[in-house]
Amino acid sequence: MFERNFLENFDWWLLIAVLLVMAIGFINLNSASLAAGYPFQWKQLVWYGAGLAVALGSLRFDYRSLCPYAWHIYGGIVVMLILVLLIGKTVGGSQRWIPLGFFNLQPSEFAKIGMVVVLGSWLASDDKSEYGFFDMLKPMVLTMIPVYLIYKQPDLGTALLIFILSCCLLFMAGIKWVTVLTLLGLGAPMAPVIWNMLKPYQKARVFAFLNPENDPQGSGYHLLQSKIAVGSGGLFGKGYLHGTQAHLNFLPEVHTDFAFSIWAEEWGLMGSIALILLYALIIQRGLHIAYTSRERFGSLLAFGITSMLFLQIVINIFMVLGMLPVVGIPLPLISYGGSSVIVTMIGIGLLLNIRLRRFLFQQ
């Protein structure tokens, strides 16, 4: 039955959109590589191939089989994050990677998809129409342990992303409004404490976001150069490989954090809209899969994965436009990074998996 219905139930639109974003990512990284003087694009192409293999290979197992292993996944996440703090590789003042010789593993990336599986499994097994304050204590504790370990690397952006992602899943599961207001009331007095916990460079990024012109050669430099690159692209861009901000080395981190900036500079508003529309199609397909799933775990898992992709897209693009502080959140399948690509494609594979098996469940 599964083979007979494969073509009918496989989400071809999702796969096509992902492949087109990959193509844009390779084209963009080729330009960024010329600007940076390092062949990032060819390494990324290998990760694209590996990611596709992982995504399509994951269709052979039933996604529901993840539920019994949720606690094993959670334990693995925590152990890897502790190992990062003990033996991790330090780059640019941040200790985020475990060197494996041929590959630097970034556990915080895998923590994103891992927490979606863990919380989705827990919420599916503890099925309630509404969750009160005390019901939220266990999932919030589960969330805050990896969030704290990631914050200590330090990686504030990913820590906040996982926290917000967990909140999205809890809202989707059905949290009472009085609980939301209670949590907000308890959290508000913590704002000064959290601010004092930030490192000086993290505070500088917030100040640079509020007023980048105040330190144009220091903390505001990245943001100002990114805004210049995006704005100078105009309607149709300066042309492929002709982005002056990137190729004259004004724009930093063109292969990672500011990959969207070089795309906007070279392809303009129309190219930016094309990329955003492809992302919108991916998000629409993910929400559709979550809505049409006929069992709770599949719906929560699809919604969590879609939220993960949506948050990363919005945060990264808003960051390069100067609408959010600069944080190290990669743009899915566009920013360079093996861990990011593999995690994104694991998510895509699970979405395709849920879509394929929806006809096996009855209302």
BELNOR-V250300 format. One record per residue. RES is the residue in one small letter. SS is DSSP state (~ for helix, > for strand, _ for the rest). PSI is psi in whole degrees, -180 to 180 (NA if undefined). D_CENTER is the distance of its C-alpha to the mean C-alpha in whole Angstrom. Layout:
BEGIN
res->RES ss->SS psi->PSI d_center->D_CENTER
res->RES ss->SS psi->PSI d_center->D_CENTER
END
This chain:
BEGIN
res->m ss->_ psi->-40 d_center->34
res->f ss->_ psi->-47 d_center->31
res->e ss->_ psi->-38 d_center->32
res->r ss->_ psi->-31 d_center->34
res->n ss->_ psi->9 d_center->31
res->f ss->~ psi->-53 d_center->29
res->l ss->~ psi->-35 d_center->29
res->e ss->~ psi->-37 d_center->29
res->n ss->~ psi->-12 d_center->26
res->f ss->_ psi->135 d_center->24
res->d ss->_ psi->87 d_center->21
res->w ss->~ psi->-35 d_center->22
res->w ss->~ psi->-40 d_center->21
res->l ss->~ psi->-46 d_center->17
res->l ss->~ psi->-43 d_center->18
res->i ss->~ psi->-44 d_center->20
res->a ss->~ psi->-41 d_center->17
res->v ss->~ psi->-43 d_center->14
res->l ss->~ psi->-38 d_center->17
res->l ss->~ psi->-39 d_center->18
res->v ss->~ psi->-39 d_center->15
res->m ss->~ psi->-43 d_center->15
res->a ss->~ psi->-44 d_center->19
res->i ss->~ psi->-41 d_center->18
res->g ss->~ psi->-42 d_center->15
res->f ss->~ psi->-45 d_center->18
res->i ss->~ psi->-44 d_center->21
res->n ss->~ psi->-41 d_center->19
res->l ss->~ psi->-28 d_center->18
res->n ss->~ psi->-42 d_center->22
res->s ss->~ psi->-44 d_center->23
res->a ss->~ psi->-35 d_center->21
res->s ss->~ psi->-39 d_center->22
res->l ss->~ psi->-37 d_center->26
res->a ss->~ psi->-38 d_center->25
res->a ss->~ psi->-16 d_center->24
res->g ss->_ psi->28 d_center->26
res->y ss->_ psi->137 d_center->24
res->p ss->_ psi->66 d_center->24
res->f ss->~ psi->-33 d_center->20
res->q ss->~ psi->-35 d_center->20
res->w ss->~ psi->-37 d_center->22
res->k ss->~ psi->-40 d_center->20
res->q ss->~ psi->-36 d_center->17
res->l ss->~ psi->-38 d_center->19
res->v ss->~ psi->-41 d_center->20
res->w ss->~ psi->-34 d_center->16
res->y ss->~ psi->-46 d_center->16
res->g ss->~ psi->-44 d_center->19
res->a ss->~ psi->-40 d_center->18
res->g ss->~ psi->-43 d_center->15
res->l ss->~ psi->-41 d_center->17
res->a ss->~ psi->-42 d_center->20
res->v ss->~ psi->-46 d_center->17
res->a ss->~ psi->-49 d_center->16
res->l ss->~ psi->-33 d_center->20
res->g ss->~ psi->-30 d_center->21
res->s ss->~ psi->-14 d_center->20
res->l ss->~ psi->-14 d_center->22
res->r ss->~ psi->-17 d_center->25
res->f ss->_ psi->158 d_center->24
res->d ss->_ psi->124 d_center->24
res->y ss->~ psi->-25 d_center->21
res->r ss->~ psi->-19 d_center->23
res->s ss->~ psi->-9 d_center->24
res->l ss->~ psi->-28 d_center->21
res->c ss->~ psi->-50 d_center->22
res->p ss->~ psi->-18 d_center->25
res->y ss->~ psi->12 d_center->23
res->a ss->~ psi->-43 d_center->20
res->w ss->~ psi->-32 d_center->22
res->h ss->~ psi->-41 d_center->22
res->i ss->~ psi->-44 d_center->18
res->y ss->~ psi->-44 d_center->18
res->g ss->~ psi->-40 d_center->21
res->g ss->~ psi->-40 d_center->19
res->i ss->~ psi->-50 d_center->16
res->v ss->~ psi->-43 d_center->19
res->v ss->~ psi->-45 d_center->21
res->m ss->~ psi->-40 d_center->18
res->l ss->~ psi->-33 d_center->17
res->i ss->~ psi->-41 d_center->21
res->l ss->~ psi->-36 d_center->22
res->v ss->~ psi->-45 d_center->19
res->l ss->~ psi->-25 d_center->22
res->l ss->~ psi->-45 d_center->25
res->i ss->~ psi->11 d_center->25
res->g ss->_ psi->157 d_center->21
res->k ss->> psi->133 d_center->21
res->t ss->> psi->127 d_center->21
res->v ss->> psi->125 d_center->20
res->g ss->_ psi->31 d_center->21
res->g ss->_ psi->-2 d_center->22
res->s ss->> psi->136 d_center->19
res->q ss->> psi->89 d_center->19
res->r ss->> psi->-6 d_center->16
res->w ss->> psi->146 d_center->17
res->i ss->> psi->113 d_center->19
res->p ss->> psi->127 d_center->22
res->l ss->_ psi->20 d_center->23
res->g ss->_ psi->-78 d_center->25
res->f ss->_ psi->-8 d_center->23
res->f ss->_ psi->135 d_center->20
res->n ss->> psi->107 d_center->18
res->l ss->> psi->130 d_center->16
res->q ss->_ psi->94 d_center->13
res->p ss->~ psi->-30 d_center->13
res->s ss->~ psi->-30 d_center->10
res->e ss->~ psi->-44 d_center->8
res->f ss->~ psi->-23 d_center->10
res->a ss->~ psi->-29 d_center->10
res->k ss->~ psi->-58 d_center->7
res->i ss->~ psi->-33 d_center->9
res->g ss->~ psi->-42 d_center->12
res->m ss->~ psi->-31 d_center->12
res->v ss->~ psi->-45 d_center->12
res->v ss->~ psi->-45 d_center->15
res->v ss->~ psi->-52 d_center->17
res->l ss->~ psi->-38 d_center->17
res->g ss->~ psi->-42 d_center->17
res->s ss->~ psi->-44 d_center->20
res->w ss->~ psi->-45 d_center->22
res->l ss->~ psi->-33 d_center->22
res->a ss->~ psi->-37 d_center->23
res->s ss->~ psi->-30 d_center->26
res->d ss->_ psi->60 d_center->27
res->d ss->_ psi->115 d_center->27
res->k ss->_ psi->155 d_center->28
res->s ss->_ psi->-33 d_center->29
res->e ss->_ psi->149 d_center->28
res->y ss->> psi->131 d_center->26
res->g ss->_ psi->-173 d_center->28
res->f ss->_ psi->-49 d_center->28
res->f ss->_ psi->-24 d_center->29
res->d ss->~ psi->-25 d_center->27
res->m ss->~ psi->-13 d_center->24
res->l ss->~ psi->-46 d_center->25
res->k ss->~ psi->-51 d_center->24
res->p ss->~ psi->-31 d_center->20
res->m ss->~ psi->-38 d_center->20
res->v ss->~ psi->-44 d_center->22
res->l ss->~ psi->-37 d_center->19
res->t ss->~ psi->-42 d_center->16
res->m ss->~ psi->-25 d_center->18
res->i ss->~ psi->-56 d_center->19
res->p ss->~ psi->-32 d_center->16
res->v ss->~ psi->-44 d_center->15
res->y ss->~ psi->-43 d_center->18
res->l ss->~ psi->-37 d_center->18
res->i ss->~ psi->-39 d_center->14
res->y ss->~ psi->-34 d_center->16
res->k ss->_ psi->-10 d_center->19
res->q ss->_ psi->-39 d_center->18
res->p ss->_ psi->142 d_center->17
res->d ss->_ psi->77 d_center->13
res->l ss->~ psi->-38 d_center->14
res->g ss->~ psi->-49 d_center->10
res->t ss->~ psi->-37 d_center->8
res->a ss->~ psi->-46 d_center->11
res->l ss->~ psi->-37 d_center->11
res->l ss->~ psi->-46 d_center->8
res->i ss->~ psi->-37 d_center->9
res->f ss->~ psi->-48 d_center->12
res->i ss->~ psi->-40 d_center->11
res->l ss->~ psi->-42 d_center->10
res->s ss->~ psi->-40 d_center->13
res->c ss->~ psi->-40 d_center->15
res->c ss->~ psi->-44 d_center->14
res->l ss->~ psi->-41 d_center->15
res->l ss->~ psi->-39 d_center->18
res->f ss->~ psi->-43 d_center->19
res->m ss->~ psi->-35 d_center->19
res->a ss->~ psi->-26 d_center->21
res->g ss->_ psi->78 d_center->23
res->i ss->> psi->139 d_center->24
res->k ss->_ psi->144 d_center->27
res->w ss->~ psi->-33 d_center->27
res->v ss->~ psi->-31 d_center->30
res->t ss->~ psi->-41 d_center->27
res->v ss->~ psi->-48 d_center->25
res->l ss->~ psi->-37 d_center->27
res->t ss->~ psi->-46 d_center->28
res->l ss->~ psi->-40 d_center->25
res->l ss->~ psi->-40 d_center->25
res->g ss->~ psi->-37 d_center->28
res->l ss->~ psi->-30 d_center->28
res->g ss->~ psi->-30 d_center->25
res->a ss->~ psi->-46 d_center->26
res->p ss->_ psi->-14 d_center->29
res->m ss->_ psi->-12 d_center->26
res->a ss->~ psi->-48 d_center->25
res->p ss->~ psi->-35 d_center->27
res->v ss->~ psi->-45 d_center->27
res->i ss->~ psi->-40 d_center->23
res->w ss->~ psi->-42 d_center->24
res->n ss->~ psi->-21 d_center->26
res->m ss->~ psi->-18 d_center->24
res->l ss->_ psi->146 d_center->22
res->k ss->_ psi->158 d_center->23
res->p ss->~ psi->-41 d_center->25
res->y ss->~ psi->-29 d_center->23
res->q ss->~ psi->-40 d_center->20
res->k ss->~ psi->-37 d_center->23
res->a ss->~ psi->-36 d_center->24
res->r ss->~ psi->-37 d_center->20
res->v ss->~ psi->-45 d_center->21
res->f ss->~ psi->-37 d_center->24
res->a ss->~ psi->-36 d_center->23
res->f ss->~ psi->-42 d_center->21
res->l ss->~ psi->-35 d_center->24
res->n ss->_ psi->78 d_center->27
res->p ss->~ psi->-27 d_center->25
res->e ss->~ psi->-14 d_center->29
res->n ss->~ psi->-26 d_center->30
res->d ss->~ psi->70 d_center->29
res->p ss->_ psi->-22 d_center->29
res->q ss->_ psi->-1 d_center->29
res->g ss->_ psi->-112 d_center->27
res->s ss->_ psi->-23 d_center->24
res->g ss->_ psi->-2 d_center->24
res->y ss->~ psi->-52 d_center->24
res->h ss->~ psi->-48 d_center->21
res->l ss->~ psi->-43 d_center->20
res->l ss->~ psi->-43 d_center->24
res->q ss->~ psi->-35 d_center->24
res->s ss->~ psi->-44 d_center->20
res->k ss->~ psi->-37 d_center->22
res->i ss->~ psi->-43 d_center->25
res->a ss->~ psi->-48 d_center->23
res->v ss->~ psi->-46 d_center->22
res->g ss->~ psi->-35 d_center->25
res->s ss->~ psi->-12 d_center->27
res->g ss->_ psi->-25 d_center->26
res->g ss->_ psi->-148 d_center->28
res->l ss->_ psi->-45 d_center->28
res->f ss->_ psi->3 d_center->28
res->g ss->_ psi->171 d_center->27
res->k ss->_ psi->-9 d_center->29
res->g ss->_ psi->150 d_center->28
res->y ss->_ psi->131 d_center->27
res->l ss->_ psi->11 d_center->27
res->h ss->_ psi->20 d_center->29
res->g ss->_ psi->111 d_center->26
res->t ss->~ psi->-37 d_center->28
res->q ss->~ psi->-40 d_center->26
res->a ss->~ psi->-49 d_center->24
res->h ss->~ psi->-12 d_center->27
res->l ss->_ psi->12 d_center->29
res->n ss->_ psi->29 d_center->27
res->f ss->_ psi->-35 d_center->26
res->l ss->_ psi->119 d_center->22
res->p ss->_ psi->165 d_center->21
res->e ss->_ psi->46 d_center->18
res->v ss->_ psi->-17 d_center->18
res->h ss->_ psi->-11 d_center->16
res->t ss->_ psi->-95 d_center->13
res->d ss->_ psi->-37 d_center->12
res->f ss->_ psi->33 d_center->15
res->a ss->~ psi->-35 d_center->14
res->f ss->~ psi->-30 d_center->14
res->s ss->~ psi->-45 d_center->18
res->i ss->~ psi->-34 d_center->20
res->w ss->~ psi->-45 d_center->19
res->a ss->~ psi->-36 d_center->20
res->e ss->~ psi->-41 d_center->23
res->e ss->~ psi->-27 d_center->24
res->w ss->~ psi->-5 d_center->24
res->g ss->~ psi->-167 d_center->24
res->l ss->~ psi->-40 d_center->23
res->m ss->~ psi->-41 d_center->24
res->g ss->~ psi->-38 d_center->22
res->s ss->~ psi->-42 d_center->19
res->i ss->~ psi->-40 d_center->20
res->a ss->~ psi->-45 d_center->20
res->l ss->~ psi->-43 d_center->16
res->i ss->~ psi->-37 d_center->15
res->l ss->~ psi->-37 d_center->17
res->l ss->~ psi->-43 d_center->16
res->y ss->~ psi->-41 d_center->12
res->a ss->~ psi->-38 d_center->15
res->l ss->~ psi->-42 d_center->16
res->i ss->~ psi->-45 d_center->13
res->i ss->~ psi->-42 d_center->13
res->q ss->~ psi->-43 d_center->16
res->r ss->~ psi->-39 d_center->17
res->g ss->~ psi->-44 d_center->14
res->l ss->~ psi->-37 d_center->16
res->h ss->~ psi->-42 d_center->19
res->i ss->~ psi->-41 d_center->19
res->a ss->~ psi->-41 d_center->18
res->y ss->~ psi->-37 d_center->21
res->t ss->~ psi->-6 d_center->23
res->s ss->_ psi->140 d_center->23
res->r ss->_ psi->11 d_center->26
res->e ss->_ psi->156 d_center->25
res->r ss->~ psi->-44 d_center->23
res->f ss->~ psi->-43 d_center->21
res->g ss->~ psi->-40 d_center->20
res->s ss->~ psi->-45 d_center->19
res->l ss->~ psi->-42 d_center->17
res->l ss->~ psi->-46 d_center->15
res->a ss->~ psi->-42 d_center->14
res->f ss->~ psi->-41 d_center->14
res->g ss->~ psi->-43 d_center->11
res->i ss->~ psi->-44 d_center->9
res->t ss->~ psi->-40 d_center->10
res->s ss->~ psi->-40 d_center->9
res->m ss->~ psi->-47 d_center->5
res->l ss->~ psi->-44 d_center->5
res->f ss->~ psi->-46 d_center->7
res->l ss->~ psi->-43 d_center->6
res->q ss->~ psi->-42 d_center->4
res->i ss->~ psi->-50 d_center->7
res->v ss->~ psi->-47 d_center->10
res->i ss->~ psi->-45 d_center->9
res->n ss->~ psi->-47 d_center->9
res->i ss->~ psi->-43 d_center->12
res->f ss->~ psi->-34 d_center->14
res->m ss->~ psi->-49 d_center->14
res->v ss->~ psi->-19 d_center->15
res->l ss->_ psi->-3 d_center->18
res->g ss->_ psi->18 d_center->19
res->m ss->_ psi->-6 d_center->18
res->l ss->_ psi->157 d_center->16
res->p ss->_ psi->157 d_center->16
res->v ss->_ psi->120 d_center->15
res->v ss->_ psi->157 d_center->12
res->g ss->_ psi->62 d_center->10
res->i ss->_ psi->117 d_center->7
res->p ss->_ psi->152 d_center->6
res->l ss->_ psi->117 d_center->7
res->p ss->_ psi->125 d_center->6
res->l ss->_ psi->2 d_center->10
res->i ss->_ psi->-48 d_center->11
res->s ss->_ psi->145 d_center->11
res->y ss->_ psi->139 d_center->13
res->g ss->_ psi->122 d_center->12
res->g ss->~ psi->-45 d_center->13
res->s ss->~ psi->-43 d_center->11
res->s ss->~ psi->-44 d_center->8
res->v ss->~ psi->-47 d_center->10
res->i ss->~ psi->-44 d_center->11
res->v ss->~ psi->-43 d_center->9
res->t ss->~ psi->-43 d_center->7
res->m ss->~ psi->-28 d_center->11
res->i ss->~ psi->-44 d_center->12
res->g ss->~ psi->-44 d_center->10
res->i ss->~ psi->-42 d_center->12
res->g ss->~ psi->-41 d_center->15
res->l ss->~ psi->-38 d_center->15
res->l ss->~ psi->-45 d_center->15
res->l ss->~ psi->-37 d_center->18
res->n ss->~ psi->-47 d_center->20
res->i ss->~ psi->-42 d_center->20
res->r ss->~ psi->-44 d_center->21
res->l ss->~ psi->-35 d_center->24
res->r ss->_ psi->6 d_center->25
res->r ss->~ psi->-29 d_center->25
res->f ss->~ psi->-9 d_center->29
res->l ss->~ psi->-11 d_center->30
res->f ss->_ psi->143 d_center->30
res->q ss->_ psi->151 d_center->32
res->q ss->_ psi->NA d_center->32
END
